[in-house]
Amino acid sequence: MLRLKGIAAAPGIVIGPAYKLQREEWLIPKHGISESDIPIQIQIFEEALIKTRREILDLQKRISEEMGKDSAQIFEAHLLVLEDRMLIEEVISRLKSERLNVAYIFSIVLKKYIKVFSKIEDDYLKERTADINDVGKRVLRHLLGKEARARVLDNLEKKVVVVAHDLSPSETAMMHKENICGFVIEVGGKTSHTAIMAKSLEIPAVVGLFQATEKINNDDMLIVDGSLGLVIINPDESTLNSYRQEEDKLRDVVQKFLQVKDLPAVTPDNHRVSIVANIELPDEVPSVKLHGAEGIGLYRTEYFYMNREDLPSEEEHFQAYKSVAQSVSPYPVTIRTLDLGGDKFISQLEIPHEMSPFLGWRAIRFCLARPDIFKIQLRAILRASAYGKLRLMYPMISGIEELQQANQILEECKQELNERGIPFDKEIKVGAMIELPSAAMTADLLAKVADFFSIGTNDLVQYSLAVDRANERVAYLYEPAHPAMLRMIKNIIEAGHNNNIEVAMCGEMAGDAAMVLILLGLGLDEFSMPSLAIPQIKYIVRSLPFNEAVNIAHEALSLSTGKEVEIFSQSKLKEILSRID
């Protein structure tokens, strides 16, 4: 028996034999072409694009029918990649200038785009590399006449756990639930599209499991615990029986969670918190409502700037924000101002290449340097605030000066709207994201200026522990439960409360059931998470007296290692879930 620890991507427990999916590695021919061949090669390229678009639309329709429109929205990004004029025109331009076959030219351009996106510092956007790679492979298949890899799974006669280096979003979506009961993937993180699709399919998944394809053989019996990020290879009989009991119990537990999704998040001793959702696009609002969210705690706005050659207009921003505000009303919507920088921007902005984009000219730093772009978004948010309960927050604040400078630009926008007679919420709340150690250490100072805090644990953990969590070689060092993180979070919450402001959390940690026990006891006011996690977290909050949560947090803070905290919190979670009738 061998235990492997990866990243928990989609919750649940499943037991089944391993099925290793071989990596797609094609030898792409390279040969010269004559000038007379160029139109023929362009036609071949265009036909491949048309076939790929037809495939994606068919797949989107199928997923919409089987899993709902929310799950099918994931393929909008694929269509945007396929229609990217910059990519298409670069292929055609290089085809004419280099006079090489189109399959080879396309593969080179594709690698360039993937390299650019892989350097992006934002986890969610970085993992959109999968979209480009997925669409690119589809196009290459048509250019090379290859068969889709996922089709080899169509005729499986038994349930299996798919083990692979990586799975594209479309491959994940094409795998029928009756055949595939779990995923074990070597790369990716919690925000990868494979993880998102696995959650939508309700298939347990573990990602970021380094060397999984080397350590797991075909037909090895696997236990996949998608809640803990644990994979057990060839378990002994006692472990197998224990997990089978857990698997049966989990099915009943999920139904219990759904029963409370529309009830308030209040503990048995009447301590009230807010359970809200993270979204990327307005199209996700129906899912937010369906799962019982009490608003939106993080509305990421980066997609307005991606996959286009021009800057989004104020009207585009306004219409999107207005739509979300009206749809979610009377609940609040917290909009994060744009968190972009480095090579994430369109070429017109002429941002220089940086050696360390993680530490570079991005987020609020970029916005303060380019108030012309920043003001467009701020005015749109203010205008939309007249149609619902909007709040805004600034990302990557490192100290009080940046917060004051951003607020000064916001005041200028308010004055501009006043002069034009455009209505907005003059009392709109303005918060700071606490995701840098410097902000965490000066939270008492920031709390005197900010209306609220939102702790961005994804970046705070990375910056504090010096861990790139998308790097499978060091993924094991990414520990939200590290004692340093717990102490830092405790200090941030106390600083906020001492200055009478609310403290929220919008990182993955806020949707981690075991960590919620500690965060609740530390006094966190708002938990923002993916919509699918909301019913379970609401159930836990409603089952745990606040004074008991305070004791759990106190004991967790006394532990010496992240592993000890993780084991302790998991044991407490099992104890609470065992109370379910």
Helices and strands as residue ranges (DSSP letters): E 2-5, E 7-10, E 13-21, G 35-37, H 38-67, H 69-72, G 73-75, H 76-82, H 85-98, H 102-118, H 123-126, H 129-144, G 149-153, E 160-164, H 169-174, E 180-185, H 193-201, E 205-207, H 212-215, E 221-225, E 230-233, H 237-259, E 274-279, G 282-284, H 285-290, E 296-299, G 302-305, H 314-328, E 332-336, G 342-344, G 347-349, G 357-359, H 363-369, H 371-384, G 385-387, E 389-394, H 400-420, E 429-434, H 437-441, H 443-446, E 452-455, H 457-465, G 475-477, H 483-498, E 502-505, G 508-511, H 513-522, E 526-529, G 531-533, H 534-543, H 546-557, H 562-577
